[in-house]
């Protein structure tokens, strides 16, 4: 198991999470600033200076609709090409593997009919033979009930530089929105072979009220019991993905100390 702590562009809590970053040599950075093309390099450089043994970084764009892939790809594709170029340079200069993570709410049919596939392929053409990847993350949406769209997109494009970030909390949200028992939902929503082939990393945290959709007090929190932790971890075992990189994407009341994320990491380390 490889555990990557979740941090942010301001380095909040780095002193408390540093031992885990040094152990596993990777992090995910949540960008907060909307003007985040130019700052990405500087933020990555700061983390590399703080932890010279760092080997891999995932860049998570700001958590607003206008930073979903479909919004950026159609309104600001040239800017996204610039963002990718910045990350390619950072990867080379800092000797890092870098992943750029996009949310998408569109289903597979919309990706096909809109031209989003072709726009993703344009970005992917820039990162061939580099140490940069693009990740797409499953996001809850009630447009239509079907298999998880990000896997279908990754399978359709079939490019080694396009992978999936599977968010466990979002699975709970989707099952709740479709009013399906969770176990039945994931059996039809996920495919084991696709999970093993396309997932590069997993967002792992608890969903305290069964849906996680209301606010940050319930979505992506530290698991509040060993039983709830085991139930979510069993998803990884069921689909053969417990060996993937696990990002502890934990919402906190105080990000300066990362107390809850540390507890989540320690629970995961008990499974090793």
N, C-alpha and C positions, 0 to 999 in steps of 0.2 A: 504493500500500500504506500502511495505517495500522497502526502497532505500538503497542500499549498494554502497558507493563510491569505485572507482577504484584507487588503489595506486600501488606503486612499491617496490621492495626490498630495495631501498635506502631511503624510507620514505619521498620522495619528496612531499611537500605540506601537510604533515600531520597536521601541525598547523592550516592550513586554512580549512581542512575538518573535523577536530576533532569533532566539534559540531554535525555534521551529523552522524559520526560513533557512538558517545555517544548516540544519539537519537535512531538510528536503530540497533545498536549493531552488525554490520557486515561489512565486506569489501571483496573486491577481490584484491589479490596481484599479480601483473605482475612480474614474474621472468625474469631477464635480463641475468644473468650469465648462461653459458652453463653447468658449473659444479654445478648443482643446486639441487643435492640430499642432500648433507650435509648442504647446507646453508638454506634450507627451514625451518628447525627447529629453527635456530637462528633468521631468519627474523620474523617468527610467534611470537617467544618469545619477540622480541623487540616491536612488535605492542601490544602484551598483556600487557607488562610493561607500555607502553605509554597510553594505554586505558584499564584499568583493567576490565571494564564492557563489553569488547568484548566477544561475544558469538559464532560467526560463521566467518569462513575464507574460501574463495575459492582461491586455488593456480592455477594460469594460467601459464603454461609452456612457455618458450621462443617462439617467433613468427617466427619460421623457420621450413622448411619442416621436418627436421630430428627429430623434437619433436612432429610431428603428431603421433597419436596412432599407425597407421600401420607401421611406421618406427621403433618406439621403441619396439613394440610387437614382431617383427620378428628378430630384430638385437640385442636387449638389454632387453629381457624379465626378466632376473634375476635382472638387475639393476632396472627395474620398480617394481619388488617385494620388493626390498630394499627401493625404494622411498615410497611405500605404507606403509612399516613397520615404517619408520621414521615418517610418518604422523599419524599413529595409536598411536605411543608413544607420539607425540606432543599433540594429542587430549586428551589422558588420563592425561598427566602431567599438561596441561594448562587448562583443563576442557573446551574444545572447540569442536564445530562441525566443521569438516574440509572436504572440497570438493576438489577433484583433477580433473582439467578440461583438457580434450584432444581435440584438433582439429582432424578431419578426413576428407579426401577428397574422400575416397572410397565410392562407391555406395553399396547398400544392397547386390546385387548379388556377388560382390567381397568379401564382408565380409563373405558371406556364403561359397564360393568356396575356399577361401584362408586359412581358419583356424583361421581368426581373431576373430570370435565368441568364439572359444574355448580358445584363449589367454585372451580375456576379462574375460571369466568365471574363469580362473585361478586367475586373480587379484581379482575378486569379492569374491572368496572363502576366501581370506585373511581378508576381512573386514566385514564378517557377524558378527552380534552382537557387532559391534563397532559403534562409532559416526563419521565414515568416509564414504563418498560417492564418486563415480566417475561420472563426467558429461562429455557428448560428445556434441560438438558444431557443428551446421550446417556451413559448409564452401562451398563457391561457387566452382563449378567444372562443366565442360561441357562434362562429359563422357557420360551421357545419361539423358534424361528428364524423371523423375519419381517422385513419392512422396518423401518427405524429408527422406533421408536415416537414419538419427540418430533416428528418431521415429521408423522406421521399425526394426532397430537393438535393441532398447530398448524394443520394444514389443516382439520381438523374444526371447530375453534373459529373460525378465520378472523377474527382480530381484529388490527388493526395494532399493538396494544400487546403482543402475544405473539409472541416470536421464539425462535430456536434458537441455542444455543451448541454448536458441534460440536467435540468433543475428539478430536484425532487419535490420542492414545495409547489411548483407549478403543476406537477402531476396531481397533487391533492386538490388544487384549485379547480382543475379541469374536471376531475371526477365529480366534484361537488356541483359544478355548474351544469353538467349533464345529468346530475342526479342518479349516478350509477354507483353501486358498491365499488369501493376502491380496488379490491382484488380483481374483480371482473373487468373493470376499466383498463387497468394496466395490461392485463392479458391480451386484450384486443388492440390496445393503443401502441404497444411496444412489441418489437420483434427481436428475439435474442441474437440472431445472426447479425442483424443490422446494428444492434447496440454494440456488439463486440467489434464490428468493423469500423463504425463511423464515430463512436464517442471518443473524444480526447480527454474531456474532463467533466466532472460532475459538481454541480452546486448542491451542497449537502447542509441541511439545517432542519429544524423542527417546524411543524405547523400546528400551533397550539390550540386552535379552536375547530380543527377539522376542515377548514377551508382556506384559512390564511389570507383571505382577500380583503378583510375589513381595514386593517391598518398595520403599521409596523410593530404594534404590540403583539400581533399574532403571526405575522408572516415572516418566515425566515429567522425564527428565534432559536436559541439553544434548546435542544430537546430537554423537556422538563422531567423526564424519567428515563431510567434505563430501558423500560419496556417500550416506550415510544421510539427511543433510539434504535432498539433492536428491530422493531417493525419496519422502520425506514431502511435500515442497513440490509434487511433481508431482501429488499428490492434489488440491491446491487448483486447479491448472491444469486437471486432467481434468474437474473439476466446475464450473469457471468461477467460483471463489470467492476467487481470489487478491487481489481488490480489497476483500474484507471486512476488518473490523478483526481484527487478529491479536494475541492475548494470549500473551505468552511465559510460560507457566505451568511454570516450571522448578524442580524440587526441587534443593536445594543442601545442601552440608555446612556452609556458613557463610552464613546469610541476612543477616548484618550488612554484607557487602561485595557480595553479588549478582554474584560474579565469573562464574559460569556463565551466568546470565541475560544479562549484558552480552555475552558471546561469542555467545549465541543471537541476540540483537538485531542484532549486527554481521553475522552470517551473513545474516539476513533483509534487511538494508539493502543487501547486495550484489546482491539481486534487483531492486532499484528501478531 
